[in-house]
Amino acid sequence: MKGKLITALFFTFVAITSLILFIIAVLLRVITYPFDKRLRLLHLLTCFWGSLYTYVMPPWKIKVEGRNKIRNNVPYVFVSNHQSQLDILVAFRLYKHFKWVSKAEIFKVPVIGWNMFLNRYVRLFRGVKESSVQMLQDCEMHLKEGSPVFIFPEGTRSPDGHLKEFKMGAFILAKNMNVPIMPVIIEGTRFALPKYSIDYHGKHKITLRVLDEITPETFKDMTVEQLAQYTWNYMNNELRKLRIEMYGHDDVKNN
């Protein structure tokens, strides 16, 4: 009963604040667009908007590590593992400029989806070849403008915490555009907000850790497939280390 009450109060807070913040976002877009073509200030507001819902949940003990590794004004391809819908809110805690690549269904969510359109985030209709091509073109445009893009290369949330096989899109972009990859790992969100659940699940430790970037010099002689596997190995090893630090073991089934 307590959990359902907390969930109800939380989503009521989300609904009310989202309406207020969306109005502010529209005003900010109108005021800043003439001199902020990449919408950096609007994205910064969106970072606060998303982070706000983690600030008001004290049971979520969130730690962000390695933020200083992200160089400003570098058009990275951010790649992260994906355990939970909560990953998106946690990633906003980076307070760094980027454009999300997100499944198209999220853009249909009232207010939140509208703000994604305002930010010129990138839509992807999963399983539609033409949409994948358009997604790559949109990402290339943002990278040329100097805006990083943020992709979950697993394509969907892992049901058990194991790092799923990577899809090639992020690595095609890095190779074609000759830009660095910035790997990010997130652990703990799968316990705080499991897949297919919106209920409150008590106190949990959550860590977002920025890893060392993978430079174009590192992968200049790799194929796209080799680069994807190289990145997967790197992130999987670092995830295991992080779980040992957090839980004393790297068993994905337990916390």
N, C-alpha and C positions, 0 to 999 in steps of 0.2 A: 504494500500500500504506500509506504514511504517513497519507494522508488518511482511509482507511477505519479505521485504528487510532484516530485522533483522534476520529472520529465515534462509534466503538464506546465509547470511554472516556467521551465526553461524555454519551451517552445512558444509560450505566450510572450516571454521577453524577446525572443527572436523576432516574432511577428511585429511587435510594436516598434522595436528599434530599427528593424529593416525598413519600415515605411518612412521613418524619420531620416535615416541615413541615405535612403534612395533620393529623397528630395534634395538633400545636401549634395549628393553626387551629381544630380542633374544640374544644379546651380554651378557647381565647381567645373563641370564639363563645359558649360556655356562660357564661363568667365575665363578659363585658362586655355581653351582650345587654340586661340590665335597664337599663343607663344609656347604651348606645350603639346606639340603634335604627337609625341609618343605617349601622352597621357600619364606621365610619371606621377603627377600630383593626385590624379584620380585613382591610380593604382595604390598609392600610399594610403589614401583614405580607405580603400577597399581592404588593405592589409589591416588597418585598425578595426574595420567593420568585422572581418573574419576573426581577428584575434580577440575581440571583445567577448566572444562567446566562450573562449577558453579562460579569460580572466575571471569571469563570474562563476566558474566552476572550480572552487578550491580543491575538491577531491582529485582533479586532474593536475598532478604535479609535473609540469612541463619544463624540460630543460633543452635549451638550444645551444649547440656547441659548434664551433668552427665558423661562425658567421664572418669573422674577419678574413677568412680565406677567399671570400667572394670579392673580386676586384670590381670597382665601379666602372660603368660604361664599357663593359666587355660583353659582347653578344654570345653568351653561353647557351648551350643546350643543357638545361637542368634535367636530370633523370633521377627518379626516386622510386623506391619500392612502394607498394600500395596495399595496406592492410584494412583500411577503414575509411568511411566517409570523413572521419575526423582528421585524416591526413591533410586535407585541404586547409582546414582551419589552423592546424599546427604549422603548415608551410608558410602561411601568411605571417607567422611570427618572425620570419627572416627579415621582414621589412626591406626587401630588395626588389628592384624593378624587374618584372618579367610578364610575359603573356601566357596564360594558361592554355593548354590544349585539353579540351573537355568534350565528353560525349554530348551530342546535340540535345539530348533530353533535358539536361540541366538548364539549358537556355530557355526552356519552356516554363521553368518554375517562376511564378509571379514574383516581381520585385528583384529577387536575387538573380534570376536569369536576365532580367532587363538590365541590371547593372553590368552583367557580363558583356552584353551587347555594347553598352556605353564604353567599356574598357577595350573594346576590339579584341577580346579573347577569341580563340580559334575553336570553331565547331568541328566535330567529327561524328559522322553517322557510321557507327560501327558495322562492319560487314559490307559496306558499300564502296566498291573500288573507286568510283568517281569522287567520292567524298575524301578518300585517302589521298588522292592526287591533289585535290583542292587544299586539303590540310597542309600538305608539304609546300604548296605554293604560297599559302598564307604565312606559314612559318618563315619561309625564305624571305618574304617581304619584310617581316618584323626584324629578322636578323640583319638584313641590309640596312634597315633604319637604325640599328644599334640596340634593339630591344631583345633581351634573352627570351627564350621560350621554355616552358616547364611542362615536362611530359612524364606520365607514368608508363614506362615501356612494357610493363606486364599486360597492359591493356584493360585490366579489370582487377578488382580486389582479390588478394589471395585468401582463400577460405580457411587456411590453417597456419598462415605465417611463413610457409615455405616460399622462397623467391621463385616465381613462375618464369617460364621461358620468355625472353624479351622479343617483342616485335621490332621490326627493322627501321621504322620511321625516324626515330631520334638519331639513329646512327647514319642513315642516309643523309640527313640534314647536316650533321657534323662533318661528314666527308665532303659533301657537295659544296658546303659553304666555308670549309676550312676554319671552323671555329672550335674552341675547346668545349669539352663535356664537363659539367659540374655534377658529380654524383652526390646524392643525398640519401641517407638512410633514416628510417623512422621505425621506432620500436615502442610497443605498449598500447598503441591505439586500438589494436585488435581486441584487447581485453576491455578497454574503456568503452568502446562502441563497436561491438562485433558486426560482421556482415549480416545483413537482413534484420538488424535490430535498431530500434530508436530508443530503447529503454535505458534508464540509469543503471549502471553496473558497479557503483561504489568507487572506492579510492584506487587510483592506479598511477604508477610512474610512467611517464612518456618522455622519450628522448628523440630529438631530431639532431643528427650529426652531419655536418658538412664535411665531406672527404676532400682529399687533394684532387685538384682538377686534372683531367686527362687532356694533355695538349695535342694539337695537331701534329707536332713533331713525333709524338709517341705513336700515333696510329697512321702515319703517312704511308707506310708500306703494308698496312692491313687491308683486307677486304671488309666490306660492311659486316658480313657475317662474323669475321674474326674479331672485329671491334666490338660487336654486340656480346660475344662470348667473353672477351677480355673484360669488359665492363661488368658483366654478370658475375664472373669469378671474383673480381675485386669487391663488388658490393656484397656478395654472399659471404665472403671471408670476414668483411668488416661487420656485417650483421651478427655473425656468430660471436665475434669478439665483444660486441656491444651487449648481447644477451648474457654472456658470461659476467660482464661487469655489473649488469643490472640485477640478474637473478642467481648468479653463481653457477649457471649451466647454460648450454645453448640448445636445450630441448624446446622446440617451438610449440609444444603442446601445453606447456605449463608456464606459469609466471612465478 
